[in-house]
Amino acid sequence: MAKITYIDPIKSVSGKLTKKHCVVYNVRQAVTNNEDMIRNPNYTAYRDPSKKIKLTANQRQWNQRFGELCAATRVRMEDPTYINTDRAEFAQQTKYKTLWAFVFNKLKNEE
């Protein structure tokens, strides 16, 4: 398998160079143990604008519901009538690691 080593006059490029290009130049910043990736963090990705994913009706419905749940969670976490009860119930459980996730799923399961 061939290996590509980028030798460019520019140290690094990240993002598209023009609006019409489909090739995106990236610099890997994630932590990795792969020595080849550490030596050469540059890579390219191809974005085909003609292959946009069409959402199904269920996916669109869940996206809307997710937004409503996020807004309701934010409101409930700021409501002084629920703060103490939610924190006490959160302390009793071990499933959710954050209070936000606990309140979000509590609201999701209520309806």
N, C-alpha and C positions, 0 to 999 in steps of 0.2 A: 504494500500500500504506500502510495506516495505521501510525503510530508511536505508541507508548504512552510517556508520561512519567509516572512515579509521583510524585505529590505527596502524601505521607502526613505525618501529624503525628509519626510515628516515623521516626527517621533511617534505620534499617535493621532488617529482620527476616530471620532465616535459619532455615529449618526449618518444620515443621508447627506450626500454632497450636493445634490440638486433634487428638486421635487419630482422629476420624471424618472430618476433612477430607481430601480427595484432592489439594488444591492445596498446593504447597510453595513458599514464598517464599525466594528465594536472592539472594545478593549475589555478583556475579562478582568473583573475585580473581585470575584468571589474567592474565598479561601479554598485552596486545593493542595493535594499532595502529589499531583501529577507533575513530574519534572519537566516534561515537554511543554505543558501549559504555563509553568512558571517562567521558563526561558522565553517563550513566545506567547504572550497573552492576547495578541491580536487575532481576530477571526472575523469572518464575514457571514452575513445571513441574507437570504433572498426572500423578499416580501413580494408576493404576487397579489396585486390589488384586485385582480379578477376573481380570486378565490376567497372572497369574504364569506364568513360563516353566517348563514341565515339562521336566526333563532326560531325555534318552534314556539307555538302558542304557550305551552307549559313553561318554557324557559323565560319568555317575556313576562308571564304571570308571576313566576318566582322572583324575577328581577324587581318587579314592582313591589311585591310583598316584602322582599328583603329591605328595600328602601324604607318602607313603612315601618318595619320592625326596628331598623336602626334609629329612626326618628323617635319611635315610641320608647325605645331603650334609653335614649339620651334624656328624654323628658322625665321618665320614671326615676332615673338615677339622680336627677336634680330635685325631685319632689320630696319635701321633708316628711311627708306622711309615710313613705315607703322605705326611706333610707335605713332606719334601724331594723325593720323586719327583714329586709333583703340581706343586710350584712349578717344578721344572726343566722338566717337560713343558709347563707353562703358558707359560714364558718362550720356548719354541721355536715356539709357534703364534701366529697373528695373528687367528684367527676370533673368539674370545671376549675381551671387554674386561675381565672380572673373573674372579678365581680361582674364586669361587663358581659362576659360570655354567659355567666350564670343568669343574669337578668334577661339577656337576649333570648336564651332558650326557655326561660320561664314564660315569657310573653309569647313565644312561638308555640309552646305546648298548651297555653290557656285557650287559644281559639280553635 
